Amino acid sequence: MPATPFHERRMTDLETERLRIRHLSSADAPFILELLNDPDFIRNIGDRGVRTLEQARQYIQKGPAASYEQHGFGLDLVESKQPGGSVGMCGLLRRNCHPEVEIGFAFVPAARGRNYAFEAGRAVIEYGLRSLQLPRIVALTAPENLASIRVLEKLGFRFDRLVPWLNPARGSRLFVLESR
């Protein structure tokens, strides 16, 4: 039987020792509103212009939910299994600005420094390499986003080069992880 192309496969919820990773829904709009307006998110990732719950619902529908429908994956909600609920987003993306599958992650301030980005990133990478059989995954960071760079390096990504894809004025650091 021929392999199913990755765009036809659907991600199921992922779990790690401490986290659940699942598709976003409109019920997650309050958390998305909080995350997208965090000053570090705006500085390192960008201002998405989401200022109301309705705009957060639209962001989920036009971004992650549309990606799930088109590609079978997208940015997912990361929840702690401990009391406290949602802690961030992590997932695979396909952007129009470049041809490769990319990992992305962002966490609220209260969740930083707990190794959640590494734990969620490892689960998402394993899904991408094994289930989707991707030959490689890339990551983009703002040049000065040292915390994300450390997470990417710990996950096994290597710096490749500066690219103008997300921010032509300052460029973005492109990191690459090849399947083994």
N, C-alpha and C positions, 0 to 999 in steps of 0.2 A: 504494500500500500504506500503511495507517495506521501511524503511529509506535508503537513498542513502549513501553508505560508504563515509567517508570524502575524500578519495583519488580520488573519482569520481566527486566531486563538484569543481566548478571553482569560484574563487574570482572575484567579480566585483569591480570596483573602489570604494574606500571608501572616504567619505568626512567628515570633521569636520568643526567647525566654521571657522578656518583659513587655513586648509590644504586639499590637494587632495593626495590620496595614490593610485598609479596605478602600473601595471606591468612595468618593465624596458624593453626598446627596444634598438636596436643597436644605435639609434639616441642619446641615453643617455650616450654614451661612453665618451665624454669629461668630463662630470660631474663625472662619475665613476672613471676616471683616477685621477681627482683632489681629490676625497674623499679617495680613497685607498692609496694615497701617502701622506696624512696628517700625520704628525709625531705622533699625538695622536692616530689615527687609527692603525698605525703600532705598537705602544707601547702597546695599550690596547687590540687590536683584533688580529693583526698579519700582517706580510708583505706578501701580495699576489703575489708579484713579477710582478705587472702590471706597466709597464713603458711607454707604447706606446698606441695610440688610438686603434690599431689593437688588442693588448693584452686586452684592456678594453672591446672591442666587444666580444672577445673570453671568457672573464670572464663572461659577461652577458649571452652568449649562453650556456656555460658549467655549469654555476651556477644557477642563478635565472631562466632563461628561461627553463632549463632542469627540475628544480624543479616544475615550473608551469605545465609542461607537465606530469610529473610523479605523483605529489601530488595535483595539483590544487592550490598551494600556494607556496610562496617563499619570498625572500627579494624584496620589492617593493620600487619604487621611491616615496619620499615625496616632494611635491611641495607646496610652499606658494601660497595662492590665491592672495596675494599682489604682486606687481612687485618685481622681484628678482628671480623667478623661483625655481629651485631645491635647496632643503636645506638638504636632507639626504636620508637615506634608513631605512625602518622599515618593518618587516614582520615575518612570521612564517617559520621555517626551520625544515627539518628532516636531521640529520647528520648521517653518518655511525658510528660515535664513540659512540653513545648512542641511545636508542630506543624511546625517547620521543620527542614530538613536542616542539620546543623551539622558543621563541621570540628573535629577534635580532634587534638592531638599531645602527645607526651611523649618525652623523650630522657634517657638515663642521663647522669650527670655527665660522664663521659669524652667524650661526644659533643657536649656543649654548647659554644657559641662557635665552631662550625665551619660555621655557615650551613646545617646539615642540615635544621632545621625549616623554613626558608624554601624550600629546594630541594624537599623532600618535599611541603610545603604547596602549592607552585606546581603540581606534577604532579597532586595530588589535586584541586585546584580546577579545573584544566583538564579533567580527566576529568569532574567533576561538571557543569560548565557546558556542555561540548561533547558528551560521550557521553550523559550523563543529561538534558541540556537543562534543567537546573534554572534557574529564573528568578533565584534568589538563594541564597546560602549564609550562614549565620550562625555566629558563634563566641561562646563564653562564657568569661570569665576571672574569676578572683578579682580584686577591685579593686586589690590591691597587687602583682599578678603582672606587673611591668614588662617582664620579658624576653619573655613571650608577647604582651603588648600591642605591643611594638616589632615582633615578627615579623608580627603581624596587620596592623599599619599598613603595613609594607613590602610585604605581599601585596595591599594595596589595600582592606582592610576599613576601614570608618569606624565610630567609636563612635556608637551610637544612644541607649542609655539604660541605667540600672541596672534589673535585674529580680530578682525573688525566686526564680526557678526552681530553681536548684541549692542555694542556701543562703539561706533566707528571713531569717536573722538578720543577715547582712552583705551580702546581695545579690550579684549577679554583673554584670559589665559585658557588655552585649550589643553585639557588632560585626556589621556587615552588609556583604556584598559583593553588589552587583547585577550580573546579566549585562549585557554591553554591547551 
